[in-house]
Amino acid sequence: MDGIQLALMVASILAFYLSYLVLLRRSSKLRDVRGPASPSWIFGNVLQLTLSKNYGEYEFQWLKKYGSAYRIKGFFGEDRLMVSDTAALQYMLNREHFVLGPSFGNAGRLTYSTGSVWLVEERDHKRVRTPLNAGFTAAAVRSYIPIFERVAQILTEQFDDITSDSVGDVSPLFGQATLAAVTEAVLGLSLDDLGDEYISTNLKLMYEFKGSAFKDLVLTIMCRTMTANQSATQLLVDALLGWIPVPFRDLASRIPVEPFKFIHRAKYMSNEIGMKVIQNSKNAKSRGLDGTCGLYGDLVGNTGPTFSERDIVDQTSLLLLAGQDTTANTLTFGFIELARNVDFQEQLRAEIHASLGSGDAKTYDTMPLLNAFIKEVLRMYPAVAVSDRLATEDVVLPLSEPIITSQGTQISEIPILKGQVVYMGTAQYQRSESRWGPDANEFNPSRWLKEGGALNGEGVSSYANLLTFFGGSRICLGWRFALLEMQIFICELVAKFHFSLPDEDHLNARCRYAFTLQPVLPDGKKAAFLQIKRVM
Ligand code: HEM
């Protein structure tokens, strides 16, 4: 068989396989569920969902029109379900009958170790998660206060450098600060200890991908998790990759071309760092020294048949990235809102000036404006704004708010077939007017100060009824960590600096979604410029 025949045969098998998948997915049970018209057979509504200029342009309209469960089109005519209904979300939150969907799963497997707590499935999840929980209890997180305060001091120095120029990009500063905090808390290391190569790789993952050259295109597809520079082609290739069975996809990523080498190198570096920390801790302990430095140091003393050193190492790439980008972007959006709402900023500053001094976590928790502000930022800018899940068996999704089908019938449950992609619409849940009131689309921290709370009806999770950290057994491991870190950074910076928006519109950030909600300039570059003045 010559090369052409072989290529034809492979292409035919692939075409047959894809047609089979299209047919399989088209036989979904969602035909009667209403939803927006699809502008394209190839892309369905995916480009509207993912590449709108300002995140949510279409989604929030669809929510108003069709309610908290509706059908959208995926690639090649595939039906997908979008839910922001409380009962449906609660059902899905434990992921019992759902695994990560093609987009999240694909990106996750390429970026993180398959043994990381986010990627392991039910059987292993509890085994891996339980020992990690110890580093993220309220008490454990309080012990990180000195770390957060030290990093906040460094941020102050960096903001002072900006005030000499007056307008500066705060996004990378928050990126470095959150990486520094998680690195010290988890690994007991400083940013310098991570090494120049890790830092430059991290910057590339967070900021520098462009979709132009082949190398960058492939990198962007694989690491779309972190980049705001997505294009329609990248999303299409990503979707096609999602249809290739996992073992083949994993095998393909072993082809020794530059982009694949880069992503594997990034993971390898994280693992090396994790292994070194474990080794140093063991050496210290064998010499009778404490050897507990950061969460990893504590975990080394507690390994056994169910949680090994390999399990610890496997968390490194995930913890460093999940602990960095989510919190950095949330902080960035928070400071943009402070710059837009100067009166509120003044009130918050007054509260901070009146309360500070004790450096106690309890004090932060009793500052009403500070916490109302943080909750409102988390409501309006949930880092994981929408996330795809794949049903692993036939299930019936319950709805707390019934919907009207295209046949005019009212239904309060939706049958889902195994293999169906269902989106969890975090941002939509948090913009629903029936839940948050007619001003749900406005930034209004005072809603959290109302007697009876901000939410009408039942919520989905333990923290402020927000879905931002999800909930159930898979609730964000670092949610308390992120809250205290943000409380400390905000108090430090708002006490000392005044923030306003730059005059030039091209420097004003928009909101774009690429796995996390990101601040981007009109040209797509991830950045957020603010005018900063010292006040104290
Ligand atoms: C504002 C900040 C943050 C937000 C909004 C956020 C959001 C989330 C969400 C929505 C998930 C669930 C994802 C899914 O199941 O698909 C998650 C999981 C996770 N997060 Fe966070 N996160 C934040 C900060 C952090 C921090 C600071 C850390 C670590 C220090 C962290 C570590 C993790 C880990 C390890 C998981 C996987 C948990 C599991 O599957 O059991 N996150 N986060």
Boltz pocket constraint, residues with backbone or C-beta under 6 A from the ligand:
constraints:
  - pocket:
      binder: B
      contacts: [[A, 117], [A, 118], [A, 119], [A, 129], [A, 182], [A, 318], [A, 319], [A, 322], [A, 323], [A, 324], [A, 326], [A, 327], [A, 330], [A, 382], [A, 383], [A, 384], [A, 387], [A, 467], [A, 468], [A, 469], [A, 470], [A, 473], [A, 474], [A, 475], [A, 476], [A, 477], [A, 478], [A, 479], [A, 481], [A, 482]]
      max_distance: 6.0
